[in-house]
Amino acid sequence: NSWAADRNTKQEIAQDLKSSQGVCLDGSLPGYHLHRGSGSGSNNWLVNLEGGGWCNDVKSCVFRKGSRRGSSNHMERQLQFTGIMSNRPEENPDFYNWNRVKVRYCDGGSFTGDGADAASGLYFRGQRIWQAAIDDLMAQGMRSASQALLSGCSAGGASAILHCDEFRGMFPSNTRVKCLADAGMFLDSVDIAGRREMRDVFNGIVRLQASGRSLPRSCTSRMDKTSCFFPQNVLPNIQTPTFILNTAYDVWQLQESLAPRTADPRGLWQSCKQNYASCNSNQLQFLNGFRNEMLNAVKGFSGSGQNGVFINSCFAHCQSERQDTWYSSNSPRLGNKRIAEAVGDWFFERGNAKYTDCAYPCDGTCHHLVFKGRH
């Protein structure tokens, strides 16, 4: 049952996931794609947690069962690895020859759930999938890694923060272990109608999927479980060196949690959500408030020398796994550093790794996302 990645290289599905009861929402076996490293990178491991939203009630999880986000029966057996996952030095200068792994995401709860809903045939086993995948990779040679990086984008970026210290604890203290969260800073913000949309989502996940036990105790010891699903509340106590890569105008949050359709019945935000260039001055003022929240959320974290930050003023989402934004001739830059260079400098401790942008529209290097039709 081999899964492939990159240039037709043979990959394997995680073997011992059966015994751990780590299964997708529909009970199917989860898996990962592995592309083996070589040469100077053969003892280094990049573990990337796939993203793709969440399901926070029975209805949305039942719907999700019918897709690759909830069942391995719907997953491609082969994936192309790009950006930070690429095996080409000209596309990925620092990590191209590492062992690179993408752990597939089919639990709907950022790899935190540990429950079930028998009536609807749903399994919430994200925490066990995570544990089984790591155990399997350890057996594949990761236990003797000299360097390891846990990364993820979007729901996978949130996951990388939630599991970061746990991941660190699985290696000897002399192994260099760090975490990279791309577009994972889902903020506990108020939407345009005054509601806390993300809090409702995360509260639903925590209750439905019984995620509480999997969340970092450094947070749950002082805050409620739902608050501890928010990266901004986990970061102040994170021990492991971590890099926050995020846009200050995250289009996912703009569309799903800042100006969702439910908060905008007259559709006044529709054109702004599809194309940043059509946002009016009031809308931009609201979005600049969100940007300030983002910068405040990482302020204390960014003060620690071991951490890195790259927050650019782009209307985008996920920049590490897209080749054009990670490392190409016209990639977004801050301080004349491309994202791949800033992350590499941070991981290998080559120099400064703290970059924050001025407010939109000052940055001419952005790759803004524009959406056609109803998104």
C-alpha positions, 0 to 999 in steps of 0.5 A: 500500500505505497503512497508516492510523492515528488518525482514518482519516488516510492513512499510508504503508508504508515504501517502500525497505525492499525494498532494505535486505533489512529484512524480517519473520520470514517475509520479508514487508515491514515498515512504519510508520504515520505521522500528520503533524504540524501548526502548531507541531509540524510540524517535530517527530518522535516515533518509537515502536517497537512492542512485543510480546515476543520469540522466542528459539528457532526454535520460538517464531519459527516460531510467531510467523511466523503472527501480526502479530508476525512477518508484515505479512500479519497486520497491521491496516492501520489503528491508533488512536493513543492516549496519547502518540500521540494527536492531541488536545491534551486527551489529549496536551498536548505531542506532539499536533501532532507527526509521530507514527510507529509502526514495526511490530514483526515481527522478534522481536528488539527491532529488533536481529537481523541473521541468518537461519535458512535451514532454517526460512525465518526472517529475523532482520533487525530491525536492517535494519528499524530502519535502513530505517524511519529512512532512509525517515522522514528522506526524509519530512522528519525529517532537518530536524526541530528536535526528535525523540523515540524512544519505545517500550513493553515490547520497544519500550522496551528497543529505544528504549534499545538504539537511543537513541545511534544515533538521536541520531547521525543528527541534527545536534548542534543538534537536540534528540533524546531517548529515552523507554523505557516498561516497558522495564526488563527486569531480570537478576533471579533468579526464584522458583526461583533461575533467571535467566529473562530472561537465558535469553531474551536469550541465545537472541535474541542467539545465534539472531538474531545481534544482537551487532553491533547492540548499543551498543558502549559496552556490548559493549566491556566486557560480554558481548553478552547482558548488553548486551541488558539496559537496566540495563547500557546506561544507565550509558554512554548519552549521549543524554538518556533518560527511564525510565518503569516500574512497580516491580511490572511485571506482565509480569515478574511473570508471565513472568520472576519467577514463570513457570509453569516456576518455579511447578509447584504454582501457588502464585503463580497468584492473585498473578499474576492479582490483586495483591490476593491476593499474600501477605506472602512474595510481596510481600516478594519483589516488594519485592526486585524493586522495590529492584533496579529503583531500584538499576538507575536510581540512577546514571542518575538522578543525571544532570541530563539524564535523567528517571525516573518509577517508580511502585508499580503492578501495571501494564505500559506506561503511555504509550500507554494514555490512562487512564494517560498523561493523563486526569483520574484518571491515576497521579501522582507529586509531583502530576504525571501521566506526560504532564506529567513526560515533557513537563517533562523533554523541554522542560526545564521543571523536575524530572523525577525521580519515584520512589514509596514501596513498594506499597500507598502509591500510591492513584493507580495503575491496577492491572491484574487478569487474568481466567482463566489469563493 
